[in-house]
Each structure stands twice: as C-alpha cells, then as structure tokens.
Amino acid sequence: MNVLIHERYIGQEVVFATLLVLAAFLGLFGFFDLINELDNLGRGNYGLQHAVIYTVLTMPGRVYETLPIAVLIGGLYSLTTLSRHSEITVLRASGLSTGRILNLLARIGLPFVLLTFLTGEFLAPPAERMAQELKLSARSQLLTSEFRSGFWVKDRNDFINIGNVSPEGELRAVRVFEFSDTRELRSVLEAESGRYDAVAGGWVLRGVSRTEFSSTGARTGRSERVVWDSGLSPDVMSVMLVVPERMSAWKLWHYIQHLSENRQESGRYEIALWKKFSYPLACLVMLALALPFAYMHNRNAAVSIKVFTGVMIGVLFHMLNGLFSNLGAINSWPPYAAALTPGLLFVLAAAAMLWWEERR
C-alpha cells in the first residue's frame, strides 16, 4: 500500500507540474503567434477572427513540439521540490533504488509519450492544413512554389508543372510533359484548371489542349474535359501546405514511396518519418535527465536555478533536433541516425549524471 501511495504522489506532482508548464508554453506561443498574425490584417478578407482561428489551429503543432520540453521542466521542478523537502532522500533511505525510481518515471512518462504521438499523428497535421487553407482563402491567395514557373513534380515518365494551387485543392495552369522510355518528348498537355474526382478515378482537367509529337510532325487537339490518371494524388499535393515535420506518418510514407518510384531525393522526408516514432520517446529521456537534479543535495541551490537549467537543456534539445535533421539531409546520413542521435546523446548524458551522483 505504501508503494502505491508514494507512486501516486510522485506521479501527481510530475503530471501537474508538466501540464502547468505546457499551459504556460501554449499561452506564450499563442500570444506571440497572434501578434505575428496581426501584420496580415487587412490583406484580402483576413480579419482578426481569422487570425484568432489560425492561432488556435496551430496549437496542436505547438503541443507536439513542446511536450517533451514541458515534461523535462515539469519533472525537474517537481523532483527538485521533493528533494528540497527531503522526500526523495527518505524514499531512497526506505529502499527505493535508482532503478525503481527510473521505472516509476517511465510509467509516469508513458501517457505523455502516447499523447505526443497521437497529437503529432492525428491532431497537428489536419489542424495545420486547415490553418494554412484558412489563411490562403481569407487572403485570396494561391499556393505557389519558390520557382517563378510554379510547382514541378515527376510522375513516372511525366514531368508536371502546376502554376498554382487554390486552398480548395484546385490546380491552375497545368502542363504535363510526357516522355517515352527513351526520353523522347511524346506530348505536351496544357489545362486551365483541374480538380481531383475520386468517382472519375483521377484529376478532371478543363480547358485542355494537347500536342502530340511523332516522326511525321506535331498534331494539336482541344477538349473541354479530360480525366487525367496520375500518381499525383491529393495526398502528394498536401505536401505543399504542411512541412514534413507536421505531416502524419502515413502521408510521409506515401510521399516517400512516390519520390522513390520517381527516383527523387527523399532524405528529408525519411528523417521526418523516423522522428515521428523517435520524438515521442524523448518524454522518457527527459524524465531520466531530470532525476539527477533531484539527487543534488545542495539546499542553497534555488529551484528556479534548476528550472532555468531545464529550460536551457530543452532549448538545446530542440536545436539539436533541427541541426541533426538538416545535417542528415545535407550530408545524406542514414535517416535513423539523424533522427535518433539527439535522443541518444541525452540518454548518455542522463546515464553519466546518474552514475556521477551515485558515485558521490
């Protein structure tokens, strides 16, 4: 019974502190995101209500990004507070070993691992997409790529150029260059617009002109409506609205398959896919990293100093995640190495700190 009481007590302290820190983070990020959106007021029909809704829709993504850091700071604060009141010392003197404490912290952290994964997989991606669509629609803008000629994509032997995409998913100024297996240009299809129709089994293009090339010359024809069967699905097009880190694992995998089939570079998306499964586990790493601070018996050290240290560690973790993702994409590292290295470094740091405290 005593075991259940102390486990419940520590769990409540860690969970409450973590949720409090998470709420503070969301309030802070929400405030600055809203202030940043005020610059867009008056562009098209974009008003204050759109800015507020946009900020709210980005909150699931913020939860996904900050939850491991909130677990670190919340765990560090609660465990350090217990240490200041000598409660950790009493528990250890009663026979609670470091291994059992780590086991307890792992069980406390598992719901946060699950929450992080579910948020990143099912809440953040659709919410982020809705936020971007809302902004583009309210500002009466079209989605284009960084190239002046629009968005380019390869599909089997076809090279596709899309001038822009509306927030509703309608393609504008579509051009399809079809090549043979020997890389000879066979035809050029141009369409004014196109929209995906699952019933029709592909993209329905309107205002279509098609030029076919052969050994005898070129032949041009026009049609008001053409069903275009292409591997360019709406899921692939959604990549233009949501960055890889905010996409779901299923869409990442689907897009990686599309890039691989067309022999295109997919390193950035493979790293993002690995991070989808490794990043939630950072919650457990952060709790393990917070434990050595609870073993420090310096009563003169204020809790605020240790919390500040936790904030700095969390910022470092976030920076390393981004750094290794970029380095992995630039240097063609194995995707698992780029995704797992920051977490492994922090696991080693936690183990070294625990070993040092135990040795003392």
Contacts in CASP RR format, 6 or more apart in sequence:
PFRMAT RR
TARGET T0000
AUTHOR 0000-0000-0000
METHOD contacts of the structure
MODEL  1
MNVLIHERYIGQEVVFATLLVLAAFLGLFGFFDLINELDNLGRGNYGLQH
AVIYTVLTMPGRVYETLPIAVLIGGLYSLTTLSRHSEITVLRASGLSTGR
ILNLLARIGLPFVLLTFLTGEFLAPPAERMAQELKLSARSQLLTSEFRSG
FWVKDRNDFINIGNVSPEGELRAVRVFEFSDTRELRSVLEAESGRYDAVA
GGWVLRGVSRTEFSSTGARTGRSERVVWDSGLSPDVMSVMLVVPERMSAW
KLWHYIQHLSENRQESGRYEIALWKKFSYPLACLVMLALALPFAYMHNRN
AAVSIKVFTGVMIGVLFHMLNGLFSNLGAINSWPPYAAALTPGLLFVLAA
AAMLWWEERR
6 91 0 8 1.000
6 96 0 8 1.000
7 104 0 8 1.000
7 107 0 8 1.000
10 78 0 8 1.000
10 82 0 8 1.000
10 104 0 8 1.000
10 108 0 8 1.000
11 104 0 8 1.000
11 108 0 8 1.000
13 78 0 8 1.000
13 79 0 8 1.000
13 81 0 8 1.000
13 82 0 8 1.000
14 74 0 8 1.000
14 75 0 8 1.000
14 78 0 8 1.000
14 79 0 8 1.000
14 105 0 8 1.000
14 108 0 8 1.000
14 109 0 8 1.000
14 287 0 8 1.000
15 108 0 8 1.000
16 78 0 8 1.000
17 73 0 8 1.000
17 74 0 8 1.000
17 75 0 8 1.000
17 77 0 8 1.000
17 78 0 8 1.000
18 70 0 8 1.000
18 71 0 8 1.000
18 73 0 8 1.000
18 74 0 8 1.000
18 75 0 8 1.000
18 78 0 8 1.000
18 112 0 8 1.000
19 70 0 8 1.000
20 74 0 8 1.000
21 70 0 8 1.000
21 73 0 8 1.000
21 74 0 8 1.000
21 77 0 8 1.000
22 63 0 8 1.000
22 66 0 8 1.000
22 67 0 8 1.000
22 70 0 8 1.000
25 62 0 8 1.000
25 66 0 8 1.000
25 69 0 8 1.000
25 70 0 8 1.000
26 59 0 8 1.000
26 62 0 8 1.000
26 63 0 8 1.000
26 66 0 8 1.000
29 59 0 8 1.000
29 62 0 8 1.000
29 66 0 8 1.000
30 55 0 8 1.000
30 58 0 8 1.000
30 59 0 8 1.000
30 62 0 8 1.000
33 55 0 8 1.000
33 58 0 8 1.000
34 51 0 8 1.000
34 52 0 8 1.000
34 55 0 8 1.000
37 51 0 8 1.000
37 54 0 8 1.000
37 55 0 8 1.000
38 51 0 8 1.000
40 46 0 8 1.000
40 51 0 8 1.000
40 135 0 8 1.000
40 139 0 8 1.000
41 47 0 8 1.000
41 48 0 8 1.000
41 51 0 8 1.000
43 139 0 8 1.000
44 138 0 8 1.000
44 139 0 8 1.000
44 140 0 8 1.000
45 138 0 8 1.000
45 139 0 8 1.000
45 140 0 8 1.000
46 135 0 8 1.000
46 138 0 8 1.000
46 139 0 8 1.000
47 138 0 8 1.000
50 134 0 8 1.000
50 135 0 8 1.000
50 138 0 8 1.000
53 131 0 8 1.000
53 134 0 8 1.000
54 131 0 8 1.000
54 134 0 8 1.000
54 135 0 8 1.000
57 127 0 8 1.000
57 128 0 8 1.000
57 130 0 8 1.000
57 131 0 8 1.000
57 134 0 8 1.000
58 127 0 8 1.000
58 128 0 8 1.000
58 131 0 8 1.000
59 127 0 8 1.000
60 119 0 8 1.000
60 120 0 8 1.000
60 123 0 8 1.000
60 124 0 8 1.000
60 127 0 8 1.000
60 128 0 8 1.000
61 119 0 8 1.000
61 120 0 8 1.000
61 123 0 8 1.000
61 124 0 8 1.000
61 127 0 8 1.000
61 128 0 8 1.000
61 246 0 8 1.000
63 119 0 8 1.000
63 123 0 8 1.000
63 124 0 8 1.000
64 116 0 8 1.000
64 119 0 8 1.000
64 120 0 8 1.000
64 123 0 8 1.000
64 124 0 8 1.000
64 246 0 8 1.000
65 318 0 8 1.000
67 112 0 8 1.000
67 115 0 8 1.000
67 116 0 8 1.000
67 119 0 8 1.000
67 283 0 8 1.000
68 112 0 8 1.000
68 116 0 8 1.000
68 279 0 8 1.000
68 280 0 8 1.000
68 282 0 8 1.000
68 283 0 8 1.000
68 285 0 8 1.000
68 286 0 8 1.000
68 314 0 8 1.000
68 317 0 8 1.000
69 286 0 8 1.000
69 311 0 8 1.000
69 314 0 8 1.000
69 315 0 8 1.000
69 317 0 8 1.000
69 318 0 8 1.000
71 109 0 8 1.000
71 112 0 8 1.000
71 283 0 8 1.000
71 286 0 8 1.000
71 287 0 8 1.000
72 286 0 8 1.000
72 287 0 8 1.000
72 289 0 8 1.000
72 290 0 8 1.000
72 310 0 8 1.000
72 313 0 8 1.000
72 314 0 8 1.000
72 317 0 8 1.000
73 307 0 8 1.000
73 310 0 8 1.000
73 311 0 8 1.000
73 314 0 8 1.000
74 290 0 8 1.000
75 286 0 8 1.000
75 287 0 8 1.000
75 290 0 8 1.000
76 290 0 8 1.000
76 293 0 8 1.000
76 306 0 8 1.000
76 307 0 8 1.000
76 309 0 8 1.000
76 310 0 8 1.000
77 303 0 8 1.000
77 306 0 8 1.000
77 307 0 8 1.000
79 88 0 8 1.000
79 290 0 8 1.000
79 291 0 8 1.000
79 293 0 8 1.000
79 294 0 8 1.000
80 293 0 8 1.000
80 294 0 8 1.000
80 303 0 8 1.000
80 306 0 8 1.000
80 307 0 8 1.000
81 303 0 8 1.000
82 88 0 8 1.000
82 294 0 8 1.000
83 89 0 8 1.000
83 293 0 8 1.000
83 294 0 8 1.000
83 295 0 8 1.000
83 296 0 8 1.000
83 297 0 8 1.000
84 299 0 8 1.000
84 303 0 8 1.000
88 294 0 8 1.000
88 295 0 8 1.000
89 297 0 8 1.000
91 101 0 8 1.000
92 101 0 8 1.000
98 291 0 8 1.000
98 354 0 8 1.000
98 358 0 8 1.000
101 291 0 8 1.000
102 288 0 8 1.000
102 291 0 8 1.000
105 284 0 8 1.000
105 287 0 8 1.000
105 288 0 8 1.000
105 290 0 8 1.000
105 291 0 8 1.000
106 284 0 8 1.000
106 287 0 8 1.000
108 287 0 8 1.000
109 283 0 8 1.000
109 284 0 8 1.000
109 287 0 8 1.000
110 284 0 8 1.000
112 283 0 8 1.000
113 280 0 8 1.000
113 281 0 8 1.000
113 283 0 8 1.000
113 284 0 8 1.000
114 280 0 8 1.000
116 279 0 8 1.000
116 280 0 8 1.000
116 282 0 8 1.000
116 283 0 8 1.000
117 276 0 8 1.000
117 277 0 8 1.000
117 280 0 8 1.000
120 246 0 8 1.000
120 248 0 8 1.000
120 276 0 8 1.000
121 248 0 8 1.000
121 249 0 8 1.000
121 276 0 8 1.000
122 248 0 8 1.000
124 246 0 8 1.000
125 242 0 8 1.000
125 246 0 8 1.000
125 247 0 8 1.000
125 248 0 8 1.000
125 251 0 8 1.000
128 241 0 8 1.000
128 242 0 8 1.000
128 246 0 8 1.000
129 238 0 8 1.000
129 241 0 8 1.000
129 242 0 8 1.000
132 167 0 8 1.000
132 241 0 8 1.000
132 242 0 8 1.000
133 167 0 8 1.000
133 168 0 8 1.000
133 241 0 8 1.000
134 167 0 8 1.000
135 141 0 8 1.000
136 142 0 8 1.000
136 143 0 8 1.000
136 166 0 8 1.000
136 167 0 8 1.000
137 167 0 8 1.000
137 168 0 8 1.000
142 164 0 8 1.000
142 165 0 8 1.000
142 166 0 8 1.000
142 172 0 8 1.000
143 164 0 8 1.000
143 165 0 8 1.000
143 166 0 8 1.000
143 167 0 8 1.000
143 240 0 8 1.000
143 241 0 8 1.000
144 150 0 8 1.000
144 151 0 8 1.000
144 163 0 8 1.000
144 164 0 8 1.000
144 165 0 8 1.000
145 151 0 8 1.000
145 152 0 8 1.000
145 240 0 8 1.000
149 161 0 8 1.000
149 163 0 8 1.000
150 161 0 8 1.000
150 162 0 8 1.000
150 163 0 8 1.000
150 164 0 8 1.000
151 161 0 8 1.000
151 162 0 8 1.000
151 163 0 8 1.000
151 164 0 8 1.000
151 165 0 8 1.000
151 240 0 8 1.000
152 159 0 8 1.000
152 160 0 8 1.000
152 161 0 8 1.000
152 162 0 8 1.000
153 159 0 8 1.000
153 160 0 8 1.000
153 162 0 8 1.000
153 232 0 8 1.000
153 236 0 8 1.000
154 160 0 8 1.000
154 262 0 8 1.000
154 264 0 8 1.000
155 230 0 8 1.000
155 231 0 8 1.000
155 232 0 8 1.000
155 258 0 8 1.000
155 262 0 8 1.000
156 231 0 8 1.000
156 261 0 8 1.000
156 262 0 8 1.000
157 178 0 8 1.000
157 179 0 8 1.000
157 180 0 8 1.000
157 181 0 8 1.000
158 176 0 8 1.000
158 177 0 8 1.000
158 178 0 8 1.000
158 179 0 8 1.000
158 230 0 8 1.000
159 176 0 8 1.000
159 177 0 8 1.000
159 179 0 8 1.000
160 174 0 8 1.000
160 175 0 8 1.000
160 176 0 8 1.000
160 177 0 8 1.000
160 230 0 8 1.000
160 232 0 8 1.000
161 173 0 8 1.000
161 174 0 8 1.000
161 175 0 8 1.000
161 176 0 8 1.000
161 177 0 8 1.000
162 171 0 8 1.000
162 172 0 8 1.000
162 173 0 8 1.000
162 174 0 8 1.000
162 175 0 8 1.000
163 171 0 8 1.000
163 172 0 8 1.000
163 173 0 8 1.000
163 174 0 8 1.000
164 172 0 8 1.000
164 173 0 8 1.000
165 171 0 8 1.000
165 172 0 8 1.000
165 237 0 8 1.000
165 240 0 8 1.000
166 172 0 8 1.000
169 195 0 8 1.000
169 196 0 8 1.000
169 234 0 8 1.000
169 237 0 8 1.000
170 193 0 8 1.000
170 194 0 8 1.000
170 195 0 8 1.000
171 191 0 8 1.000
171 193 0 8 1.000
171 194 0 8 1.000
171 195 0 8 1.000
171 203 0 8 1.000
171 237 0 8 1.000
172 192 0 8 1.000
172 193 0 8 1.000
172 194 0 8 1.000
173 192 0 8 1.000
174 189 0 8 1.000
174 190 0 8 1.000
174 191 0 8 1.000
174 192 0 8 1.000
174 193 0 8 1.000
174 194 0 8 1.000
174 205 0 8 1.000
175 188 0 8 1.000
175 189 0 8 1.000
175 190 0 8 1.000
175 191 0 8 1.000
176 187 0 8 1.000
176 188 0 8 1.000
176 189 0 8 1.000
176 190 0 8 1.000
176 228 0 8 1.000
176 230 0 8 1.000
177 185 0 8 1.000
177 187 0 8 1.000
177 188 0 8 1.000
178 185 0 8 1.000
178 186 0 8 1.000
178 187 0 8 1.000
178 188 0 8 1.000
178 189 0 8 1.000
179 185 0 8 1.000
179 186 0 8 1.000
180 186 0 8 1.000
185 213 0 8 1.000
186 212 0 8 1.000
186 213 0 8 1.000
187 210 0 8 1.000
187 211 0 8 1.000
187 212 0 8 1.000
187 213 0 8 1.000
188 210 0 8 1.000
188 211 0 8 1.000
189 205 0 8 1.000
189 208 0 8 1.000
189 209 0 8 1.000
189 210 0 8 1.000
189 211 0 8 1.000
189 226 0 8 1.000
189 228 0 8 1.000
190 208 0 8 1.000
190 209 0 8 1.000
190 210 0 8 1.000
191 205 0 8 1.000
191 206 0 8 1.000
191 207 0 8 1.000
191 208 0 8 1.000
191 209 0 8 1.000
191 226 0 8 1.000
191 228 0 8 1.000
192 206 0 8 1.000
192 207 0 8 1.000
192 208 0 8 1.000
193 205 0 8 1.000
193 206 0 8 1.000
193 207 0 8 1.000
194 203 0 8 1.000
194 204 0 8 1.000
194 205 0 8 1.000
194 206 0 8 1.000
195 203 0 8 1.000
195 204 0 8 1.000
196 202 0 8 1.000
196 203 0 8 1.000
196 204 0 8 1.000
196 233 0 8 1.000
196 234 0 8 1.000
197 203 0 8 1.000
197 204 0 8 1.000
197 227 0 8 1.000
200 227 0 8 1.000
201 227 0 8 1.000
201 229 0 8 1.000
202 227 0 8 1.000
202 228 0 8 1.000
202 229 0 8 1.000
202 230 0 8 1.000
203 227 0 8 1.000
203 228 0 8 1.000
203 230 0 8 1.000
203 232 0 8 1.000
204 225 0 8 1.000
204 226 0 8 1.000
204 227 0 8 1.000
204 228 0 8 1.000
205 225 0 8 1.000
205 226 0 8 1.000
205 227 0 8 1.000
205 228 0 8 1.000
206 224 0 8 1.000
206 225 0 8 1.000
207 222 0 8 1.000
207 223 0 8 1.000
207 224 0 8 1.000
207 225 0 8 1.000
208 222 0 8 1.000
208 223 0 8 1.000
208 224 0 8 1.000
208 225 0 8 1.000
208 226 0 8 1.000
209 220 0 8 1.000
209 221 0 8 1.000
209 222 0 8 1.000
209 223 0 8 1.000
210 220 0 8 1.000
210 221 0 8 1.000
210 222 0 8 1.000
210 223 0 8 1.000
210 226 0 8 1.000
211 218 0 8 1.000
211 219 0 8 1.000
211 220 0 8 1.000
211 221 0 8 1.000
212 218 0 8 1.000
212 219 0 8 1.000
212 220 0 8 1.000
231 258 0 8 1.000
233 254 0 8 1.000
235 251 0 8 1.000
235 254 0 8 1.000
235 255 0 8 1.000
236 254 0 8 1.000
236 255 0 8 1.000
236 258 0 8 1.000
238 247 0 8 1.000
238 251 0 8 1.000
239 247 0 8 1.000
239 251 0 8 1.000
239 255 0 8 1.000
244 252 0 8 1.000
244 268 0 8 1.000
244 269 0 8 1.000
244 271 0 8 1.000
244 272 0 8 1.000
245 272 0 8 1.000
245 275 0 8 1.000
245 325 0 8 1.000
247 255 0 8 1.000
247 272 0 8 1.000
248 276 0 8 1.000
249 273 0 8 1.000
249 276 0 8 1.000
249 277 0 8 1.000
252 269 0 8 1.000
252 272 0 8 1.000
252 273 0 8 1.000
252 276 0 8 1.000
253 273 0 8 1.000
255 266 0 8 1.000
255 269 0 8 1.000
256 266 0 8 1.000
256 269 0 8 1.000
256 270 0 8 1.000
256 273 0 8 1.000
259 265 0 8 1.000
259 266 0 8 1.000
259 269 0 8 1.000
260 266 0 8 1.000
267 328 0 8 1.000
267 329 0 8 1.000
267 332 0 8 1.000
267 335 0 8 1.000
268 325 0 8 1.000
268 329 0 8 1.000
270 335 0 8 1.000
271 325 0 8 1.000
271 328 0 8 1.000
271 329 0 8 1.000
271 335 0 8 1.000
271 338 0 8 1.000
271 339 0 8 1.000
272 325 0 8 1.000
273 335 0 8 1.000
274 335 0 8 1.000
274 336 0 8 1.000
274 338 0 8 1.000
274 339 0 8 1.000
274 340 0 8 1.000
275 321 0 8 1.000
275 325 0 8 1.000
275 339 0 8 1.000
278 339 0 8 1.000
278 340 0 8 1.000
278 343 0 8 1.000
279 321 0 8 1.000
279 339 0 8 1.000
281 343 0 8 1.000
282 317 0 8 1.000
282 343 0 8 1.000
282 346 0 8 1.000
285 343 0 8 1.000
285 346 0 8 1.000
285 347 0 8 1.000
285 350 0 8 1.000
286 314 0 8 1.000
286 317 0 8 1.000
286 346 0 8 1.000
288 347 0 8 1.000
288 350 0 8 1.000
288 351 0 8 1.000
288 354 0 8 1.000
289 313 0 8 1.000
289 346 0 8 1.000
289 349 0 8 1.000
289 350 0 8 1.000
289 353 0 8 1.000
290 310 0 8 1.000
291 350 0 8 1.000
291 354 0 8 1.000
292 350 0 8 1.000
292 353 0 8 1.000
292 354 0 8 1.000
292 356 0 8 1.000
292 357 0 8 1.000
293 306 0 8 1.000
293 309 0 8 1.000
295 354 0 8 1.000
295 357 0 8 1.000
295 358 0 8 1.000
296 306 0 8 1.000
296 357 0 8 1.000
317 342 0 8 1.000
317 343 0 8 1.000
317 346 0 8 1.000
320 341 0 8 1.000
320 342 0 8 1.000
320 345 0 8 1.000
321 342 0 8 1.000
324 338 0 8 1.000
324 339 0 8 1.000
324 341 0 8 1.000
324 342 0 8 1.000
325 338 0 8 1.000
325 339 0 8 1.000
327 333 0 8 1.000
327 338 0 8 1.000
328 335 0 8 1.000
328 337 0 8 1.000
328 338 0 8 1.000
329 338 0 8 1.000
END
